[in-house]
């Protein structure tokens, strides 16, 4: 029987693909990570989350039940991928790549141990490793000391480079394109599904036009109507639109792992007085919230001011989640930057270069006047003296009551 290898290098395709950023961007990110390694005396870092593997190497993996990693040492950056991906992980990364085989269980960990060595000081992502994989890391690497690197990498990702902000601006522009396509598709009898398809298709084509050398995946739309607007993340259904429906437009273009969003409240045909009152109150909270986003403001401080604003109007009890969050290399599948969310328990102070949304939502239960979910959403980049709004699609009844 032929002896099959535990791993191999399959650098197929002749040349590297075009990554989302220039090589210098990835070198700067790795230099920042190596500064953290030096500060804490780490010999190697084993990154296993989609967001960090992509952030430091450029390669956005698809797990499908298999483990992946990016191993960073003082001199090397190596992605570790499964054979099912062939040469794509090497083509789509700044780094070296080693493919592990499925022929023997735990070849993944053997490859990592071969890079890091055993008995070393190892950084890992404690918030991503399952108990089983943490045990295997300890068994195969036998680290003399471990450290959770997740908080430090999140801090690095929260502060965007100029190149990242430029990509996020493209994403916001693409989301606007999707919003206008959805607006055109809205009509009596149209279904949430068909309207969502129109928005998604328009965004994917726009991404391909702006980034002809990219990979395309994961762009999506949640278009909700009537009672289905009550949750921010409710999936699309086949419900047909009726006159007087409250609508929620949610566009999410994905560009090389970078997620942006556009969210707007609309009405079809009529907006009754009770609904208009709630809608205008939420818009007022949205505008007030955007005015609070500036360097030196804290996430918890902004949240407290918005809570007071809604409490004065007897609406705070209808708020269901935080007022905004970070944007960047993240998605509904991965990458939450929990340290930059507008919530009561987050004290992070806003700094220039951070990108954050303002997205107040009020949900009025069925059976009450104005029932439905009201949400507006803009993405802003913090500047030296304030914030720039990257979202341009109009909000409010002047544009979003459709006849």
C-alpha positions as CSV (number, residue, x, y, z in Angstrom):
1,X,0.0,0.0,0.0
2,X,1.3,3.4,-0.9
3,X,2.4,5.5,2.0
4,X,0.2,8.6,2.0
5,X,1.6,11.8,3.5
6,X,0.3,13.6,6.6
7,X,0.7,16.9,4.8
8,X,2.1,18.6,1.7
9,X,2.5,21.9,-0.1
10,X,0.2,22.4,-3.1
11,X,1.1,25.9,-4.4
12,X,-1.0,25.4,-7.5
13,X,-1.9,28.0,-10.1
14,X,1.4,29.6,-10.9
15,X,0.9,32.9,-9.2
16,X,-0.8,34.4,-6.2
17,X,-4.3,35.9,-6.7
18,X,-5.2,39.5,-6.1
19,X,-5.9,40.0,-2.4
20,X,-8.3,42.6,-0.9
21,X,-5.3,44.8,0.2
22,X,-1.8,45.5,-0.9
23,X,1.0,43.3,0.6
24,X,2.1,46.2,2.8
25,X,-1.3,46.1,4.6
26,X,-0.8,42.5,5.6
27,X,2.8,43.1,6.6
28,X,1.7,45.9,8.9
29,X,-0.9,43.7,10.5
30,X,1.6,41.0,11.1
31,X,4.1,43.5,12.5
32,X,1.4,44.6,15.0
33,X,0.7,41.0,16.0
34,X,4.4,40.3,16.4
35,X,4.7,43.4,18.7
36,X,2.1,41.7,20.9
37,X,4.0,38.4,20.7
38,X,7.2,40.2,21.8
39,X,5.5,42.0,24.6
40,X,4.2,38.8,26.1
41,X,7.1,36.6,25.3
42,X,5.2,34.3,22.8
43,X,7.0,32.0,20.5
44,X,4.1,31.5,18.1
45,X,0.4,32.3,17.7
46,X,-2.1,29.8,16.4
47,X,-5.1,31.7,14.9
48,X,-8.1,29.5,14.2
49,X,-11.1,31.9,13.6
50,X,-12.2,33.0,10.2
51,X,-11.8,36.6,11.0
52,X,-8.2,36.4,12.3
53,X,-7.0,33.9,9.6
54,X,-8.3,36.3,7.0
55,X,-7.2,39.5,8.7
56,X,-3.5,38.4,9.0
57,X,-3.2,36.3,5.8
58,X,-5.9,37.3,3.4
59,X,-7.4,33.8,3.2
60,X,-11.0,33.5,4.2
61,X,-11.7,29.8,4.8
62,X,-14.8,27.7,4.7
63,X,-14.7,25.1,7.5
64,X,-17.4,22.6,6.6
65,X,-16.4,20.7,9.8
66,X,-12.7,20.9,9.2
67,X,-10.2,22.9,11.3
68,X,-8.1,25.7,9.7
69,X,-5.4,27.9,11.1
70,X,-2.9,30.6,10.4
71,X,0.3,30.1,12.5
72,X,2.4,33.2,13.0
73,X,6.0,33.1,14.4
74,X,8.6,35.8,14.6
75,X,9.6,35.0,11.0
76,X,6.8,33.0,9.4
77,X,3.1,33.2,8.6
78,X,1.7,29.9,7.4
79,X,-1.9,29.0,6.7
80,X,-2.9,25.4,7.4
81,X,-5.8,24.1,5.2
82,X,-7.6,20.9,4.2
83,X,-6.9,19.1,1.0
84,X,-10.4,19.7,-0.3
85,X,-9.4,23.4,-1.0
86,X,-6.4,22.4,-3.1
87,X,-4.3,25.4,-4.2
88,X,-6.9,28.2,-3.4
89,X,-5.6,28.9,0.2
90,X,-2.1,29.5,-1.1
91,X,-3.3,31.7,-4.0
92,X,-5.5,33.8,-1.8
93,X,-3.1,34.5,1.0
94,X,0.0,36.6,1.6
95,X,1.5,33.6,3.3
96,X,3.0,30.2,2.9
97,X,0.5,27.3,3.0
98,X,0.6,23.7,4.1
99,X,-2.2,21.3,3.3
100,X,-3.0,18.6,5.8
101,X,-4.6,15.3,4.7
102,X,-7.6,13.4,6.0
103,X,-6.0,10.0,5.9
104,X,-5.1,10.0,9.6
105,X,-6.9,11.7,12.3
106,X,-5.3,14.9,13.8
107,X,-2.9,15.6,10.9
108,X,-4.0,19.2,11.3
109,X,-2.4,19.3,14.7
110,X,0.7,17.5,13.6
111,X,1.2,20.2,11.0
112,X,0.8,22.9,13.5
113,X,3.2,21.2,16.0
114,X,5.7,20.9,13.1
115,X,5.6,24.7,12.6
116,X,5.6,25.8,16.3
117,X,7.6,23.0,17.9
118,X,6.7,21.7,21.3
119,X,7.2,23.2,24.8
120,X,6.8,26.8,23.5
121,X,4.9,29.8,24.7
122,X,1.7,29.8,22.5
123,X,-1.0,32.3,21.9
124,X,-4.4,31.1,20.8
125,X,-8.0,32.3,20.5
126,X,-9.7,31.0,23.6
127,X,-13.1,32.3,22.4
128,X,-12.9,30.2,19.3
129,X,-11.3,26.9,20.4
130,X,-13.8,24.2,21.4
131,X,-13.0,22.2,24.5
132,X,-12.0,19.3,22.2
133,X,-9.6,21.4,20.1
134,X,-8.1,23.1,23.2
135,X,-7.3,19.7,24.5
136,X,-5.7,18.7,21.3
137,X,-3.6,21.9,21.1
138,X,-2.3,21.0,24.6
139,X,-1.7,17.4,23.7
140,X,0.2,18.0,20.4
141,X,2.0,21.3,21.2
142,X,2.6,20.7,24.9
143,X,3.0,24.4,25.5
144,X,5.0,25.5,28.5
145,X,2.7,28.5,28.7
146,X,-0.5,29.6,26.9
147,X,-2.2,33.0,26.4
148,X,-5.5,34.1,25.0
149,X,-4.6,36.3,22.1
150,X,-8.3,37.1,21.2
151,X,-8.6,40.5,23.1
152,X,-5.3,41.8,21.5
153,X,-6.3,40.8,18.0
154,X,-9.8,42.3,18.4
155,X,-8.2,45.6,19.6
156,X,-6.0,45.6,16.5
157,X,-9.0,44.9,14.2
158,X,-11.1,47.6,15.8
159,X,-8.7,50.3,14.5
160,X,-9.1,50.5,10.8
161,X,-6.4,51.4,8.3
162,X,-7.1,53.9,5.5
163,X,-7.3,51.0,3.1
164,X,-9.9,49.2,5.2
165,X,-12.0,52.4,5.5
166,X,-11.8,52.8,1.7
167,X,-13.1,49.2,1.3
168,X,-15.9,49.8,3.8
169,X,-16.9,52.9,1.9
170,X,-17.3,50.8,-1.2
171,X,-19.4,48.4,0.8
172,X,-21.7,51.2,1.9
173,X,-22.0,52.4,-1.7
174,X,-22.9,48.8,-2.8
175,X,-25.5,48.6,0.0
176,X,-27.1,51.8,-1.3
177,X,-27.3,50.1,-4.8
178,X,-29.1,47.2,-3.2
179,X,-31.5,49.5,-1.4
180,X,-32.6,51.3,-4.6
181,X,-33.1,47.9,-6.3
182,X,-35.3,46.7,-3.5
183,X,-37.3,50.0,-3.6
184,X,-38.0,49.4,-7.3
185,X,-39.1,45.8,-6.6
186,X,-41.5,46.6,-3.8
187,X,-45.2,46.4,-4.8
188,X,-48.6,45.0,-3.8
189,X,-48.4,41.2,-3.9
190,X,-44.6,41.0,-4.3
191,X,-43.1,38.5,-1.9
192,X,-40.3,39.2,0.6
193,X,-38.3,36.5,-1.2
194,X,-38.5,38.0,-4.6
195,X,-37.8,41.5,-3.4
196,X,-34.7,40.2,-1.4
197,X,-33.4,38.4,-4.6
198,X,-33.6,41.7,-6.5
199,X,-31.5,43.5,-3.9
200,X,-28.9,40.7,-3.5
201,X,-28.4,40.3,-7.3
202,X,-27.9,44.0,-7.7
203,X,-25.3,44.1,-5.0
204,X,-23.4,41.1,-6.2
205,X,-23.2,42.6,-9.7
206,X,-22.0,45.9,-8.3
207,X,-19.3,44.2,-6.2
208,X,-18.1,42.4,-9.3
209,X,-18.0,45.7,-11.2
210,X,-16.0,47.4,-8.5
211,X,-13.7,44.4,-7.6
212,X,-13.3,42.3,-10.8
213,X,-10.5,40.2,-9.2
214,X,-12.2,39.3,-6.0
215,X,-14.0,36.2,-4.8
216,X,-17.8,36.5,-4.4
217,X,-19.8,34.9,-1.6
218,X,-22.1,35.6,1.3
219,X,-23.9,38.8,0.2
220,X,-27.4,38.7,1.4
221,X,-30.7,40.6,2.1
222,X,-33.2,40.4,4.8
223,X,-36.4,42.0,3.6
224,X,-39.1,41.8,6.1
225,X,-42.8,42.9,6.2
226,X,-45.6,43.2,8.7
227,X,-45.1,41.1,11.8
228,X,-41.8,39.8,10.3
229,X,-40.2,43.2,11.0
230,X,-40.3,42.6,14.8
231,X,-36.7,41.1,14.9
232,X,-33.6,42.6,13.4
233,X,-32.4,39.2,12.1
234,X,-35.6,37.6,11.0
235,X,-35.2,35.5,7.8
236,X,-36.9,36.2,4.6
237,X,-40.3,34.5,4.0
238,X,-42.7,34.1,1.0
239,X,-45.2,36.5,2.6
240,X,-46.9,38.7,0.0
241,X,-47.0,42.5,0.7
242,X,-50.2,44.2,1.5
243,X,-51.3,47.8,1.5
244,X,-50.3,49.5,4.8
245,X,-47.5,47.1,5.6
246,X,-44.5,48.2,7.6
247,X,-41.4,47.1,5.7
248,X,-37.8,46.6,6.8
249,X,-35.1,46.8,4.1
250,X,-31.7,45.2,5.2
251,X,-28.9,45.0,2.7
252,X,-25.6,43.2,3.6
253,X,-22.9,43.2,0.9
254,X,-19.9,41.1,1.6
255,X,-16.6,42.1,0.0
256,X,-13.7,39.7,0.7
257,X,-15.0,39.1,4.2
258,X,-15.8,42.7,5.0
259,X,-19.5,43.2,5.9
260,X,-21.4,46.4,5.6
261,X,-25.1,47.1,6.1
262,X,-28.0,49.4,5.1
263,X,-31.2,49.2,7.1
264,X,-34.3,51.3,6.6
265,X,-38.0,51.4,7.6
266,X,-40.6,51.8,4.9
267,X,-44.3,51.6,4.5
268,X,-46.4,50.4,1.5
269,X,-49.2,52.7,0.5
270,X,-50.2,54.1,3.9
271,X,-48.5,55.0,7.2
272,X,-51.2,55.5,9.9
273,X,-50.7,58.2,12.5
274,X,-49.6,55.9,15.4
275,X,-47.0,54.2,13.2
276,X,-45.7,57.6,11.9
277,X,-45.3,58.8,15.5
278,X,-43.2,55.8,16.5
279,X,-41.2,56.0,13.2
280,X,-40.4,59.7,13.7
281,X,-39.3,59.0,17.3
282,X,-36.9,56.3,16.2
283,X,-35.6,58.6,13.5
284,X,-35.0,61.3,16.1
285,X,-33.1,58.8,18.2
286,X,-31.1,57.8,15.2
287,X,-30.1,61.4,14.4
288,X,-29.3,62.2,18.0
289,X,-27.2,59.0,18.2
290,X,-25.2,59.9,15.2
291,X,-24.5,63.3,16.7
292,X,-23.0,61.6,19.7
293,X,-20.5,59.5,17.8
294,X,-17.2,61.4,18.1
295,X,-13.7,60.8,19.5
296,X,-13.6,60.7,23.3
297,X,-17.2,59.5,23.7
298,X,-17.6,56.1,25.3
299,X,-19.9,53.3,24.1
300,X,-21.6,53.1,27.5
301,X,-21.9,56.9,27.6
302,X,-23.6,57.1,24.2
303,X,-25.9,54.3,25.3
304,X,-26.9,56.1,28.5
305,X,-27.8,59.3,26.6
306,X,-29.9,57.4,24.1
307,X,-31.6,55.4,26.8
308,X,-32.5,58.7,28.5
309,X,-33.8,60.1,25.2
310,X,-36.1,57.2,24.6
311,X,-37.2,57.1,28.3
312,X,-38.3,60.7,28.1
313,X,-40.7,59.6,25.3
314,X,-41.8,56.5,27.1
315,X,-40.3,54.3,24.5
316,X,-37.3,52.7,26.1
317,X,-39.2,49.5,26.9
318,X,-39.5,48.9,23.2
319,X,-35.7,48.8,22.6
320,X,-34.5,45.2,22.0
321,X,-30.7,45.4,21.5
322,X,-27.7,47.7,21.5
323,X,-27.6,50.9,19.4
324,X,-24.7,50.0,17.1
325,X,-21.5,48.0,16.6
326,X,-18.1,47.8,14.9
327,X,-17.8,47.1,11.2
328,X,-14.9,45.5,9.3
329,X,-13.8,41.9,8.8
330,X,-16.9,40.3,10.3
331,X,-20.2,38.7,9.3
332,X,-23.2,37.0,10.8
333,X,-21.1,33.8,10.7
334,X,-18.0,35.2,12.3
335,X,-15.9,38.0,13.7
336,X,-17.9,40.0,16.2
337,X,-15.8,42.9,17.6
338,X,-17.6,42.8,21.0
339,X,-15.4,45.6,22.4
340,X,-16.9,48.2,20.1
341,X,-20.6,47.9,20.7
342,X,-23.0,50.6,21.9
343,X,-24.2,48.8,25.0
344,X,-24.4,49.6,28.7
345,X,-21.6,47.2,29.6
346,X,-19.0,48.4,27.0
347,X,-16.8,51.3,28.2
348,X,-14.5,51.5,25.1
349,X,-13.7,55.1,24.1
350,X,-14.2,56.0,20.5
351,X,-11.0,56.9,18.5
352,X,-10.3,58.2,15.0
353,X,-10.2,55.2,12.6
354,X,-12.9,53.2,14.3
355,X,-16.0,52.4,12.2
356,X,-19.3,52.0,14.0
357,X,-23.0,51.9,13.2
358,X,-25.9,53.8,14.7
359,X,-29.0,51.6,14.5
360,X,-31.7,52.2,17.1
361,X,-34.7,49.9,16.8
362,X,-38.1,50.0,18.5
363,X,-40.4,46.9,18.3
364,X,-44.1,47.6,19.1
365,X,-46.0,44.3,19.8
366,X,-48.9,43.1,17.7
367,X,-52.2,44.4,18.9
368,X,-50.9,47.8,19.9
369,X,-51.1,51.0,17.7
370,X,-48.1,51.2,15.4
371,X,-47.2,47.5,15.7
372,X,-44.0,46.5,14.0
373,X,-40.2,46.9,14.0
374,X,-38.7,50.3,13.2
375,X,-35.0,50.5,12.5
376,X,-32.6,52.9,10.7
377,X,-29.0,52.1,10.2
378,X,-26.0,54.2,9.1
379,X,-22.3,53.4,9.2
380,X,-19.9,56.1,10.4
381,X,-16.1,56.4,10.6
382,X,-14.8,58.3,13.6
383,X,-12.6,61.2,12.5
384,X,-10.3,63.6,14.5
385,X,-13.2,66.0,15.3
386,X,-16.4,64.0,14.7
387,X,-17.7,61.3,12.4
388,X,-18.3,60.9,8.7
389,X,-21.5,59.1,7.6
390,X,-20.6,56.5,4.9
391,X,-24.3,55.7,4.2
392,X,-26.2,57.8,1.7
393,X,-29.6,56.0,1.1
394,X,-32.3,58.4,2.4
395,X,-34.3,57.6,5.6
396,X,-37.7,58.7,6.8
397,X,-41.2,59.1,5.5
398,X,-40.4,61.7,2.9
399,X,-38.7,59.0,0.7
400,X,-39.8,55.7,2.2
401,X,-43.6,55.7,2.0
402,X,-44.2,53.9,-1.3
403,X,-47.4,54.2,-3.2
